[in-house]
Amino acid sequence: MTRAGMLPSTLDNHATLLSLALDLSSGTAALLDWPSGWRVTTLESLERLLAEPRWASMSDADPGGADPRLRADWIRRTGRQPFGRPAAPRSLRIEVVAGDPVGRGSVETRILLDGRPVVPAYFNHGPANSPEFLLDDGRLRAGSDPSDVQLAEASCTEACCGALYVTIRRDGDQVVWENWRRSSSTPGQGEPVPELAAYRFDAESYDTEVARAETDRSWSWPARTTARLINAGLVERPDLLSRWDARRGWISSGFDAPDTTVVTFDYAPGLGSGKPDGIPLQFRWVVPDDGTPPEAQATAALNRLAKEDPKTYGHVCGGSPERAAELGFSWPDGS
């Protein structure tokens, strides 16, 4: 860390050091064979360094331009996250970690058991699943009936390189995670995770941690929050799309432009009644951040869906050229 202190205090370097701290705290670097105390000492050194005025002031500067602004906003949101207290023994910790937006960092729901990140330890084909998947839909909640939960999926898709699963159930005053397994389309790879036996948590502490993670939005930014609110509105009112023979698809912040909200939906005649006349087309509607609160932006988007056919302002992004021509839509250039 001595050399880190010699770096110029730039946004790029700040983002690099913060990304390192996040990885040391809850990512793959936490699994390295560190000499006793070195990882904690390194994190403490990074914490002191980034708290110095020359570094702390970087996130408050007006850097101009979209990418520097996104990065500075990310540093402000995330700067303290990797320096929190470690998990207590026999405990669950859930960390939603948003990566550097300029580096197209993913948003992961990192699961730590006794401070050890589970996904990179036992599945190396992709990051942990998003908070929208694991937390917004309550998948980590424990009920009396066992629930199979996908914690991570391969970056290429589960059908290609698999996924990591665990079964979650409530057992009296405990919550049990058991039947750890990796799925895979490769023969011999879809098998249990032998290193992980059943893991038991105090049910009250478990419920408290899951509830905390579900309500913590400190990691989010306006476009991502707008996306979550639009998705929740469409879950509550599926008729907003079904009236147009459309069905909700993937809704999140943009991958290439994280300060935009992207709404995707499927369309085929008859889809709204559950009897489509063929394979649907996929549409993409980009909602730019207009600077108003996410609640207002989500309400405006839902109101527009109620009044205007989204096929008139969305653009075809999937399906086939033949199907698009059949239904009277243009196929995107270069696709």
C-alpha positions in Angstrom: 0.0 0.0 0.0 3.0 2.3 0.2 3.0 2.7 -3.6 -0.7 3.2 -3.7 -0.1 6.4 -1.7 2.2 7.6 -4.4 -0.6 7.6 -7.0 -1.9 10.9 -8.3 -5.4 11.6 -6.9 -7.5 11.2 -10.0 -11.0 9.7 -10.5 -9.5 6.8 -12.4 -7.1 6.0 -9.6 -9.8 6.5 -7.0 -12.0 4.1 -8.8 -9.2 1.5 -9.1 -8.4 1.6 -5.4 -12.1 1.5 -4.4 -12.7 -1.5 -6.7 -9.7 -3.2 -5.1 -11.2 -2.5 -1.7 -14.6 -3.9 -2.7 -12.9 -7.1 -4.0 -10.9 -7.5 -0.9 -13.9 -7.0 1.3 -16.5 -9.3 -0.4 -15.1 -10.4 -3.8 -12.7 -12.9 -5.2 -9.7 -11.3 -3.5 -11.2 -12.2 -0.1 -10.4 -15.8 -0.9 -6.7 -15.4 -1.6 -4.3 -17.2 0.8 -3.4 -14.1 2.7 -0.9 -14.3 5.6 -2.7 -13.8 8.9 -4.0 -10.3 9.2 -2.7 -9.0 5.8 -6.1 -8.6 4.2 -7.6 -6.6 7.1 -4.4 -4.5 7.3 -4.6 -3.8 3.5 -8.2 -2.7 3.8 -7.5 -0.5 6.7 -4.6 1.1 4.7 -6.9 1.7 1.8 -9.6 3.2 4.1 -7.1 5.7 5.5 -5.7 6.6 2.1 -9.1 7.2 0.5 -10.1 9.3 3.5 -7.3 11.8 2.9 -8.6 15.2 1.7 -6.9 14.9 -1.8 -8.8 11.7 -2.5 -12.0 12.4 -0.6 -12.4 15.7 -2.6 -12.3 13.9 -5.9 -15.9 12.7 -5.7 -17.1 16.2 -4.9 -15.5 17.8 -7.8 -17.5 18.6 -11.0 -15.6 16.5 -13.5 -17.9 17.3 -16.5 -18.9 14.7 -19.0 -21.2 11.7 -18.6 -18.6 9.1 -17.7 -16.7 11.1 -15.0 -20.0 12.2 -13.5 -21.2 8.6 -13.3 -18.0 7.5 -11.7 -18.0 10.3 -9.2 -21.6 9.5 -8.2 -20.6 5.8 -7.8 -17.6 6.8 -5.6 -20.0 8.9 -3.4 -22.4 6.0 -3.0 -19.9 3.2 -2.6 -16.9 4.8 -0.9 -17.6 3.5 2.6 -19.1 0.1 1.7 -15.9 -2.0 1.8 -14.8 -0.7 5.2 -17.7 -1.9 7.3 -17.5 -4.4 10.1 -16.8 -8.1 9.2 -19.5 -10.7 9.6 -19.8 -12.4 12.9 -19.1 -16.2 13.2 -21.9 -18.5 11.9 -23.6 -15.6 10.2 -25.0 -14.5 6.9 -24.0 -11.1 5.4 -25.6 -9.8 2.2 -23.7 -7.1 0.3 -25.2 -5.6 -2.9 -22.1 -4.3 -4.7 -22.4 -2.1 -7.8 -19.1 -2.1 -9.8 -17.4 0.9 -11.5 -19.9 2.1 -14.1 -17.2 3.2 -16.5 -15.9 -0.3 -16.5 -19.4 -1.6 -17.0 -19.3 -3.2 -13.6 -22.1 -5.6 -12.7 -24.5 -5.2 -9.7 -24.1 -8.3 -7.6 -25.9 -9.7 -4.5 -22.8 -11.0 -2.7 -23.5 -13.7 -0.2 -21.0 -14.1 2.6 -21.0 -17.0 5.1 -18.7 -16.2 8.0 -17.2 -13.5 5.9 -16.4 -15.8 3.0 -18.0 -15.0 -0.4 -19.8 -18.1 -1.6 -20.2 -17.5 -5.3 -16.5 -17.0 -6.3 -15.5 -19.8 -3.9 -17.7 -22.4 -5.5 -18.7 -21.1 -8.9 -16.3 -19.4 -11.3 -18.4 -18.9 -14.4 -20.3 -15.7 -13.6 -21.1 -13.2 -10.9 -23.7 -13.5 -8.1 -27.2 -12.7 -9.3 -28.7 -9.2 -9.2 -30.6 -7.7 -6.2 -33.7 -7.4 -8.4 -33.6 -11.2 -8.8 -32.6 -12.3 -5.3 -34.0 -9.5 -3.1 -36.8 -7.7 -4.8 -38.7 -11.0 -5.4 -37.9 -12.3 -1.9 -36.0 -15.4 -3.1 -33.8 -15.4 0.0 -36.7 -15.4 2.5 -37.1 -18.7 4.3 -40.4 -20.5 4.5 -41.5 -23.8 5.9 -41.5 -25.3 2.4 -38.0 -25.7 0.8 -37.2 -23.3 -1.9 -34.5 -23.9 -4.6 -32.7 -20.6 -5.2 -30.2 -19.8 -8.0 -27.4 -17.7 -6.4 -25.4 -17.2 -9.6 -25.6 -18.0 -13.3 -22.9 -18.3 -15.9 -22.2 -15.1 -17.8 -23.0 -17.0 -21.0 -26.3 -18.6 -19.7 -27.0 -21.5 -17.4 -27.7 -23.7 -20.5 -24.1 -23.2 -21.5 -21.9 -23.2 -18.3 -24.3 -23.8 -15.5 -25.4 -22.0 -12.3 -25.0 -22.3 -8.5 -28.1 -23.4 -6.5 -29.0 -23.9 -2.8 -32.1 -25.1 -1.1 -33.4 -22.7 1.6 -35.9 -23.8 4.3 -37.1 -22.9 7.8 -36.6 -25.5 10.5 -38.1 -24.3 13.8 -35.9 -21.4 15.1 -33.3 -22.0 12.4 -33.0 -21.4 8.7 -31.1 -24.1 6.8 -29.2 -23.8 3.5 -28.5 -27.2 2.1 -28.3 -29.3 -1.1 -25.7 -27.0 -2.6 -25.2 -27.8 -6.3 -23.8 -26.6 -9.6 -25.9 -27.2 -12.7 -24.3 -27.6 -16.1 -25.0 -28.9 -19.6 -21.6 -30.5 -19.6 -21.7 -34.2 -18.7 -20.4 -34.8 -15.2 -20.4 -31.1 -14.2 -24.0 -30.9 -12.8 -23.1 -32.2 -9.4 -23.2 -31.3 -5.6 -20.7 -28.9 -4.1 -18.8 -31.3 -1.8 -17.1 -28.6 0.2 -20.4 -27.1 1.4 -22.5 -29.1 3.9 -25.8 -27.9 5.3 -25.5 -24.4 6.9 -27.7 -23.4 9.8 -28.6 -19.8 10.9 -30.5 -18.4 13.8 -33.9 -17.7 12.2 -34.4 -14.3 13.8 -31.0 -13.0 12.9 -31.4 -14.4 9.4 -34.7 -12.7 8.8 -33.3 -9.4 10.1 -30.4 -9.6 7.6 -32.6 -10.4 4.7 -35.0 -7.6 5.5 -32.1 -5.2 5.9 -30.7 -6.1 2.5 -34.2 -6.0 0.8 -34.8 -2.4 2.0 -31.2 -1.0 1.6 -31.1 1.0 -1.6 -27.9 2.9 -0.9 -26.1 1.1 -3.7 -28.7 2.2 -6.3 -28.8 5.3 -8.6 -31.7 7.1 -10.2 -32.1 5.1 -13.5 -31.8 1.8 -11.6 -34.4 2.9 -9.1 -36.7 4.1 -11.9 -36.4 0.7 -13.5 -37.2 -1.1 -10.2 -40.3 1.1 -9.8 -41.5 0.5 -13.3 -41.0 -3.2 -12.9 -43.0 -3.2 -9.7 -45.8 -1.2 -11.3 -46.0 -3.7 -14.2 -46.1 -6.7 -11.7 -48.9 -5.0 -9.9 -50.7 -4.0 -13.2 -49.9 -6.5 -16.0 -52.8 -5.1 -17.9 -50.7 -2.0 -18.8 -48.9 -4.2 -21.3 -51.4 -7.0 -21.9 -53.8 -4.5 -23.4 -51.3 -4.0 -26.2 -50.7 -7.8 -26.6 -47.4 -7.3 -24.8 -45.6 -9.0 -21.9 -43.0 -7.7 -19.5 -39.4 -8.6 -20.2 -36.1 -7.5 -18.7 -36.2 -4.0 -17.1 -33.1 -2.4 -15.6 -30.6 0.4 -16.1 -28.8 0.4 -19.5 -25.6 -1.6 -19.8 -23.8 0.8 -22.1 -25.6 3.9 -20.6 -26.3 3.2 -16.9 -28.0 6.6 -16.6 -30.9 5.4 -18.7 -33.7 3.0 -17.9 -34.3 0.2 -20.4 -37.7 -1.5 -20.6 -38.0 -4.6 -22.8 -41.2 -6.4 -23.7 -42.5 -9.2 -26.0 -45.2 -8.7 -28.5 -47.3 -11.0 -30.6 -51.0 -10.8 -31.7 -53.1 -12.6 -29.0 -50.3 -12.5 -26.4 -52.4 -10.4 -24.0 -55.0 -13.2 -23.9 -52.4 -15.9 -23.5 -52.9 -17.2 -27.1 -50.1 -15.7 -29.2 -50.3 -16.5 -32.9 -46.6 -17.3 -33.1 -43.2 -16.5 -31.7 -43.1 -13.0 -30.2 -40.9 -10.2 -31.1 -38.8 -8.4 -28.5 -39.0 -4.6 -28.1 -36.7 -2.2 -26.3 -37.8 1.2 -24.9 -35.1 3.5 -23.5 -36.1 6.0 -20.9 -33.5 8.7 -20.3 -33.0 10.2 -16.9 -34.7 13.6 -17.0 -33.5 14.7 -13.6 -36.8 14.4 -11.8 -37.1 12.0 -8.9 -37.3 8.3 -9.9 -40.8 8.0 -8.5 -42.0 10.7 -10.9 -40.2 9.2 -13.8 -41.6 5.7 -13.1 -45.1 7.2 -12.8 -44.8 9.0 -16.1 -43.6 5.8 -17.8 -46.5 3.8 -16.4 -49.0 6.5 -17.4 -47.6 6.4 -20.9 -48.0 2.7 -21.1 -51.6 3.1 -20.0 -52.3 5.5 -22.9 -49.9 4.8 -25.7 -49.1 1.5 -27.5 -45.4 1.0 -26.6 -44.7 -0.5 -30.0 -45.0 3.0 -31.4 -42.0 4.2 -29.3 -40.1 1.0 -28.6 -37.8 -0.6 -31.1 -37.5 -4.2 -32.2 -34.5 -5.8 -30.6 -35.1 -9.5 -30.9 -37.0 -12.2 -32.6 -36.3 -12.7 -36.3 -36.3 -10.5 -39.4 -39.0 -12.7 -41.0 -41.3 -12.4 -38.0 -40.7 -8.6 -37.9 -41.6 -8.3 -41.6 -44.7 -10.5 -41.0 -45.9 -8.2 -38.3 -45.1 -5.0 -40.1 -42.0 -3.8 -38.1 -38.5 -2.9 -39.2 -35.6 -5.1 -38.3 -32.7 -3.2 -36.7 -29.8 -2.4 -39.0 -26.7 -4.5 -38.4 -28.6 -7.2 -36.6 
